[in-house]
Every structure is written in C-alpha cells, then in structure tokens.
C-alpha cells in the first residue's frame, strides 16, 4: 500500500487518519490520482516524449490535484504539475472547459516576473480513456507565510511592523505587474505567499484564474444546472476576500489590495480574520492586538474599507501612502529591470523599495538590515529621474543618523543603535560583535568601531580567517553562532550586544562559542561543496536525495540513520530533543543545515559504494558472513533481496558501542531500530530489499561481523524500496 501525504507533504503510513507530524486530517487517495514514479508528459504513441516523473502529491481540491514532479529533460529539476479536472459531465462541457482552461493558461504563460512561478507549458494526457489537462510551473522552494507564522506562534512570536513593511514593499510591485497585464490574483492569503529560500524574496503563488475557469464551467454545466444560466464565480478565502468578491463574484485590483491588507494583519497579530472583526458592528477591530505606526495604520485602514470606492484603487496609491513610513535605510526596487512587457513603476519616492531586516524562516528571527539579503537594482541602473529622486531621498535619510551622531557624540555607530532601539525587541539581532576586517566587507562583515580593543580585534580576525578557510558563508555563520549563544543565554535572546565594556564578557563568550563550532565543523570533515552550501539546503535537496538512494535500493530512513550517527557524535548538544524542536522545525535552523550537509556527503558515500554493500549468497548457500572495521561515528548499510515466507536469522558480533538497525522493504515490519540487540530471527512478511545498518558510537576504530542466514529461499522478489522520512536526529 502507498503512504498517505498531507497537504504539507508529510508522509504517513497507510490507514492513518491524521497526519502524524502536523495533525491534519488525511483524505484517502482516489483511483484517479497519479502514483509515485508515474511518468507522463507525452503520448502513449511517443513514449520517448515522457518527461515528468511524479514524486508525490502536494494537495488536491475540487478542481484537480497538484503534484511535485521531476523534469527528466532538465536533469531531474523539480517542478509542479497542476491537474485541471472540473466536475462536469458530457463531451461539450469538457470541450468548453478545455477551451477556457487553455485561454487562462495562455494568460498565465505571458506573466514573466521573478516573484511569480513561471508557467512552463500545458499538456494533455489520455489515461483510462479519459483526457486530463496539466499545467507545468516552476517549483518554489521555501515556506508559506502561513507556515512561518505557525512556527513563530509556537515560540510566542509574530511578524514585526518592520517585516510587514518590507513584505509590502516587496510584494506590491508584483501586484502592480499582474494588474497591468489584466490579471487579478483573487486569492491572496498567507497560504499563497511563499518566502523563497534562495533569496528570501516573497513569491506570489496559486493564482485564482484556473479555479475561476473550473467554477464557471461547473456552474454552467453541472448536472443540476440548466446548462445556460451563468452564475457569478465566487472565489477567494472567507475573511480575506472583500464582500463584493464573495457575494457577487466581482473583482478589481483593489480586491487584491483588500486581501493583502488582511494578510498583513494576520501576520502582525497571529489571529485569524474572523478573530479581528467585531461581531456586533462587523467592522475590523485589530488595534487591541497590535500597535502600529500612524502611517501603516492609516494605509491598512484604507485598504480594508468596506466600500470599494473608499479603498486605494491601485498599487501606486498604496506605495505613495507608505512612503511616509520609510525607515532609515532605503534601497531601489527589488523588481529587476528589463522584464518583457513589464510596466515602469511610478517615478515617485514611494517606488523606492525599503529593505528592512529580511523576513526569516520562522526560526530564528531575522537579525540585520542587510541590502544583500535580496537582489536590488543599483542606483546607476535606474532611469535619470528616479535616480535623482533616489539620491535626493538618500541624502534626507543619511541626514538622520548624522544628526543623531552629533547629538549623542558617539559617531556613526549611534545611527545603528538608534535603529535597533526602534525595532521590535523580539527581533533577532546582528552578530553580537562585528568582525574586525574592513577587507572582508564584501563577505558581509564590517570593521569594528575604535572602542573595541586590539586583542578582541585580533581574536575576531582569527575567527574570520578560520571561517574563510572553511568556505562558510558569513550570514550562515552568524546565524549558527547566534543560535548556540542564545541556547546558553536565553535571557539575551533578541538583545543586541553593544561594543561597550559592559558587554565585553558576553562578546568573549560569543567568540568562544564561535571557536567551538568551527572546531566541530572541522572535525565533521564535511566536503568543501557541503560547507559552501550551508544555509541553502532545502526540501528540494531532500527530495532529490530520497530519489538517489532509492535508486540504490535503499530507503531514506537508512540514509538518515547513517547521518544521525555522525551528527550526534559531534553535535550531541544540538539534537531535536535538547533543542525542544520537531523535526520540521529543526530542519529550518542553522543546526538543521549542518545535518543536511552531512546527508549530502553521506549520499555520495553510498553512491561510491564505500558505505553500502549488497549481501549475495553463493549458489546453494543459505548464509553469508561479512566483516569490516568502522571508524568513530562511521556507519555502513547492507541490503539483501529476500522473499516473504523465508526464515531469517541475523547476528551482529561487535562491541557494545554499536547501534544496529534492520528494516523491512516498506518499514511496516518492525525488526530492530537503533538497537543494542545483536540477534533477531523470524519469518519474513514482505518481499523486497531488507536493510541492515551498522553505526559506531565508539571513540576509536571497532571491528564487527555480520552473519545472515536465510532458509526456504525461493525466486527473487521484486524490490520495493520506498521514500520514507527518518526519525529526527535525537
């Protein structure tokens, strides 16, 4: 039986009613859904054109299912397949639905913006004498803002005003672009905004146009209808969409702006829309939950006006109003220049996008004002008029810290401290002590101010050089050390360490933790490629690793066991149990990045054959003995193709500090898992590749011998490895 997946992609055993990771109610798959490993994209007459391999289902609704797939023609690049399957009957209704769908797909195909998933193509597949239509679009690696908010809520946090302001300035130009092309999104909510992992930019997903086509077709051609009466399409989420959209199916650009304002309030308060509406007056009543600056408060109020004519009518009006809420640092628009058919933004100061602290992935919170966190057009690349306005505005902005510095007598550093004092106290600060070398500014570090002693600068320079020698990204390094520092000093979380004498001991502790972590990273012997990618590993990588180890007839459970052995031997203080995190939360931490880097290297070891061996029996033999020596924290996996009904006896002869796991092909048969038991015997209930994993916890090399005996052997079984998640490292 196939595993079940929730809408977030968590894998669950067959027969499970609720997701074991997030608690979501699970729906049984129908016979029409595509199975894992299915390949489609061409026609049965031309199988060489098949190009999309299904990995798993991402979700489903009334209009079809969404799948994660690998594009075989693009080196197994992940992509998303959206099926269009409206619930209508009759050939004419289906033909009409296809025509409308193709028209809508053509509109989406013309949208070319870096913060919108690119629609690649549309294709038709005939299965079981039924035509099925699919849209192919880019896969966005990251988390939805709904997921980010949920992580923060579990930590007692919400999005700050600075983060929401940043999000508005980054997503409003995207709405300006689609509106100028005659497209209304119709379904803006935290579920349909994603924070892309690669550049920390928000991405607008799941346009409502395809849903509108399906709803329109169903309203006209459903069995209960007359086939002629047009019923207005009512799309959008209750609480997010304005009344005229939900009641009459009418949408305008300001309908998206209304939904965007609701989304911002949900992020700011952590409450659902119905919790922010006064039940007596049916008006928005959110001020009891959060206090905002007068500018942002006024902007959100106007975006949320019940009468459409009282709202902002365009994105440019919102940007103009928000310009009164600019913080100290301002940068040009995040929308790259030169996009085909992309309208120019209004040449007003409101079009200069603000880049406050990048919105983090939920854990830990964002830590710095960093213009490199998201790509930005340089002032020189702007047209002459916006460029003049940019420098005019920049001169005004730079005047603020100069005045503060003059008043306080503490130089340029006061501007930065003033900005921090205005920020949310729960925000993640920058590295408690900045790096000393001005030459390293290109890597994100800055020179320390004069009051820092020469010995501290020397200590910082030594740490910087070690980091550079390891090839570790500066921003990741700061996140990693901050996480460890706050674990030891929970009362310092959210506080920025100053460069004054009163914080000298804390800065020394921060540097000591940094040195210890660099020691551990050196001990881990990560490959240069794995170290270079620290901070960028994602769910896409994990899906790819699963596919790769499955090709070796091994499950990801065994892969993760091998990784856990090494990770816990070096980073034992940072297991999920000690951090108090779920596996999904752990993956979004800097320590989770280190663990994933180890997974990447482990996959290469398995592929090279140094960590994987197939157990084979000589003709007529029923047993085999294998022996080897493991280095500290090292492991090895064995696989053997066995059959249901056979009697198996396995014995491991080794020292005490060795963990032993034996897994059945599907994982249903519980044999041994991270066990110190050395013997097992019984009758096999499944056919396929059984896995035997040996991991050393010893401080020195350790020998072992694995004895496997199988009786009543029959014909070889069909292998059935599966994609399976492991337990969290802990």
QUIZIRA-V547342 format. One record per residue. PHI is phi in whole degrees, -180 to 180 (999 if undefined). BURIAL is + if it has 9 or more other ideal C-beta (glycine too) atoms within 8 Angstrom, else -. Layout:
{{PHI BURIAL} {PHI BURIAL}}
This chain:
{{999 -} {-81 -} {-69 +} {-106 +} {-120 +} {-85 +} {-68 -} {-90 +} {91 +} {-71 +} {-89 +} {-137 +} {-65 -} {-59 -} {95 -} {-77 +} {-92 -} {-131 -} {-59 +} {-75 -} {-103 +} {-118 -} {84 -} {-65 +} {-68 -} {-97 +} {-109 -} {-69 -} {-67 -} {-89 -} {-70 -} {-89 -} {-76 +} {-81 -} {-91 -} {-58 -} {94 -} {-61 -} {-121 +} {-149 +} {132 +} {-122 +} {-134 -} {-64 -} {-76 -} {-129 -} {-63 -} {-65 -} {-88 -} {-61 +} {-141 +} {-113 +} {-101 +} {-71 +} {-95 +} {-169 +} {-83 +} {-92 +} {174 -} {-154 -} {-145 -} {-70 -} {-108 +} {142 +} {-116 +} {-120 +} {-126 +} {-88 +} {-136 +} {-112 +} {-84 +} {-67 +} {-88 -} {-127 -} {56 -} {61 +} {-68 -} {-66 +} {-151 +} {-119 +} {-107 +} {-109 +} {-85 +} {-111 +} {-142 +} {-67 +} {-86 -} {-128 +} {-125 -} {101 -} {-66 -} {-67 -} {-62 +} {-65 +} {-63 -} {-64 +} {-62 +} {-65 +} {-63 -} {-66 +} {-63 +} {-63 +} {-65 +} {-65 +} {-62 +} {-64 -} {-65 +} {-65 +} {-63 +} {-76 -} {-73 +} {-128 +} {-143 +} {-65 -} {-109 +} {-131 +} {-57 +} {-73 -} {-86 +} {-85 -} {-167 -} {-126 +} {-146 +} {-116 -} {-129 +} {-101 +} {-132 -} {54 -} {63 -} {-126 -} {-80 -} {-129 +} {-107 +} {-136 +} {-103 +} {-113 +} {-140 +} {-62 -} {-89 +} {-98 +} {-88 +} {162 +} {-123 +} {-71 +} {-68 +} {-64 +} {-67 +} {-63 +} {-65 +} {-64 +} {-63 +} {-68 +} {-60 +} {-65 -} {-99 -} {76 -} {-118 -} {-140 +} {-75 +} {-87 +} {-62 +} {-62 +} {-69 +} {-68 +} {-62 +} {-59 +} {-61 +} {-62 +} {-68 +} {-88 +} {-99 +} {-61 +} {-61 +} {-68 +} {-64 +} {-58 +} {-66 +} {-70 +} {-65 +} {-68 -} {-98 +} {77 -} {-111 +} {-109 +} {-67 +} {80 +} {-144 +} {-75 +} {-167 +} {-60 +} {-72 +} {-109 +} {-118 +} {-121 +} {-93 +} {-73 +} {-67 +} {-69 -} {-139 -} {58 +} {-103 +} {-73 +} {-125 +} {-93 +} {-122 +} {55 -} {-61 +} {-84 +} {-61 +} {-65 +} {-64 +} {-65 +} {-59 +} {-63 +} {-66 +} {-63 +} {-63 +} {-66 +} {-68 +} {-92 +} {-123 +} {-68 +} {-56 -} {-84 -} {-89 +} {-83 -} {88 -} {-129 -} {-79 -} {-91 -} {-105 -} {-56 -} {-78 +} {-114 +} {-115 +} {115 +} {-89 +} {-60 -} {96 +} {-97 +} {-78 +} {-70 +} {-61 -} {-64 +} {-76 +} {-75 +} {-89 -} {-120 -} {72 +} {-96 -} {-132 -} {-138 -} {-54 +} {-70 +} {-67 +} {-66 +} {-66 +} {-61 +} {-64 +} {-66 +} {-64 +} {-61 +} {-59 +} {-63 +} {-65 +} {-63 +} {-68 +} {-73 +} {-103 +} {74 +} {-104 +} {-81 -} {-54 +} {-66 -} {-82 -} {-108 +} {-110 +} {-68 -} {-66 -} {-83 -} {-95 -} {59 -} {-106 -} {-71 +} {-138 +} {-108 +} {-68 -} {-73 -} {-97 +} {-153 -} {-108 -} {-120 +} {-66 -} {-57 -} {-66 +} {-65 +} {-59 +} {-66 +} {-63 +} {-65 +} {-59 +} {-71 +} {-64 +} {-101 +} {-60 +} {-67 -} {-83 -} {-53 +} {-69 -} {-89 -} {-87 +} {-62 +} {-95 -} {-151 +} {-64 +} {-60 +} {-66 +} {-66 +} {-61 +} {-62 +} {-68 +} {-71 +} {-62 +} {-77 -} {-113 +} {-69 +} {-80 +} {-62 +} {-96 +} {-131 +} {-138 +} {-66 +} {-60 +} {-80 +} {-76 +} {-62 -} {-81 -} {86 -} {-72 +} {-64 -} {61 -} {-91 +} {-70 -} {-71 -} {-72 +} {-56 +} {-83 +} {-127 +} {-62 -} {-69 +} {-84 +} {-82 +} {-71 +} {-90 +} {-119 +} {-75 +} {-51 +} {-60 +} {-66 +} {-79 +} {-94 +} {96 +} {-155 +} {-80 +} {-67 +} {-64 +} {-128 +} {-158 +} {-82 +} {-139 +} {-62 +} {-79 -} {-68 +} {-144 +} {-60 -} {-139 +} {-71 +} {-75 -} {-56 +} {-65 -} {-86 -} {-81 +} {-58 -} {-59 -} {-66 -} {-61 +} {-66 +} {-62 -} {-65 +} {-62 +} {-70 +} {-62 +} {-66 +} {-64 +} {-63 -} {-63 -} {-67 +} {-67 -} {-66 -} {-62 +} {-64 +} {-64 +} {-65 -} {-64 +} {-63 +} {-64 -} {-69 -} {-91 -} {70 -} {-121 -} {75 -} {-64 -} {-64 +} {-65 +} {-59 +} {-68 +} {-67 +} {-62 +} {-61 +} {-65 +} {-64 -} {-88 -} {-85 +} {-67 -} {-65 -} {-86 -} {-73 +} {-69 +} {-78 +} {-67 -} {-51 +} {-53 +} {-133 +} {-74 +} {-76 +} {-85 +} {-88 +} {-68 -} {-67 -} {-94 +} {-58 +} {-64 -} {-94 -} {105 +} {-87 +} {-132 -} {-72 -} {-74 +} {-69 -} {-61 -} {-71 -} {-77 +} {-68 -} {-64 -} {-66 -} {-68 +} {-61 +} {-65 +} {-63 +} {-64 +} {-63 +} {-65 -} {-65 +} {-61 +} {-66 -} {-64 +} {-63 +} {-64 +} {-62 -} {-81 +} {72 -} {-99 +} {-60 -} {-62 +} {-63 +} {-65 +} {-58 +} {-62 +} {-60 +} {-64 +} {-69 +} {-57 +} {-59 +} {-67 +} {-63 +} {-72 +} {-63 +} {-80 -} {-130 +} {-61 -} {-72 -} {-95 +} {-60 -} {87 +} {-103 -} {-88 -} {-73 +} {-84 -} {-99 +} {-92 -} {-57 -} {-65 -} {-105 +} {-63 +} {-65 -} {-66 +} {-65 +} {-63 +} {-65 +} {-59 +} {-68 +} {-65 -} {-63 +} {-59 +} {-63 +} {-65 +} {-68 +} {-64 +} {-60 -} {-66 +} {-66 +} {-68 -} {-64 -} {-68 +} {56 -} {-63 +} {-66 -} {-61 -} {-66 -} {-65 +} {-68 +} {-62 +} {-88 +} {-56 +} {102 +} {-124 -} {-69 +} {-147 +} {-63 -} {-61 +} {-62 +} {-66 +} {-64 +} {-65 +} {-62 +} {-60 +} {-62 +} {-67 +} {-74 +} {-65 +} {-64 -} {-89 +} {68 +} {-127 +} {-91 +} {-68 +} {-60 +} {-66 +} {-58 +} {-72 +} {-61 +} {-62 +} {-69 +} {-58 +} {-58 +} {-74 +} {-61 +} {-71 +} {-72 +} {-107 +} {-114 +} {-63 -} {-78 -} {-124 +} {-80 +} {-62 +} {-64 -} {-75 +} {-82 +} {70 -} {-121 +} {-76 -} {-61 +} {-64 +} {-66 +} {-59 +} {-62 +} {-92 +} {-101 +} {-58 +} {-64 +} {-63 +} {-66 +} {-62 +} {-60 +} {-68 +} {-63 +} {-67 +} {-61 +} {-59 +} {-68 +} {-65 +} {-59 +} {-65 +} {-64 +} {-65 +} {-67 -} {-78 -} {91 -} {-74 -} {-120 +} {-144 +} {-144 +} {-92 -} {-85 +} {-122 -} {-108 +} {-66 -} {-52 -} {85 -} {-88 -} {-118 -} {-144 +} {-152 +} {-122 -} {-130 +} {-136 -} {-166 -} {-122 -} {-106 +} {-80 -} {-55 +} {65 +} {-88 +} {-144 +} {-147 +} {-115 +} {-125 +} {-128 +} {-143 +} {-86 +} {-128 +} {-121 +} {-60 -} {95 -} {-73 +} {-96 +} {-117 +} {-130 +} {-126 +} {-140 -} {-116 +} {-106 -} {-168 +} {-77 -} {-72 -} {-91 -} {-136 +} {-100 +} {-131 +} {-130 +} {-132 +} {-120 +} {-79 +} {-56 +} {-102 +} {84 +} {-71 -} {-85 +} {-81 -} {-109 +} {-138 -} {-144 -} {47 -} {-105 -} {-100 -} {-71 -} {-120 -} {-134 -} {-154 +} {-146 -} {169 -} {-93 -} {-80 +} {-105 -} {-136 +} {-110 +} {141 +} {-92 +} {-88 +} {-116 +} {-127 +} {-119 +} {-118 +} {-132 +} {-95 +} {-109 +} {-76 +} {-84 -} {-136 -} {-59 -} {-142 +} {-93 +} {-152 +} {-135 +} {-107 +} {-111 +} {-126 +} {-124 +} {-133 +} {-114 -} {57 -} {-68 -} {-126 -} {-65 -} {-58 -} {-91 +} {-77 -} {-64 +} {-143 +} {-68 +} {-139 +} {-77 +} {-140 +} {-80 -} {-96 +} {-66 -} {-70 +} {-67 +} {-179 -}}
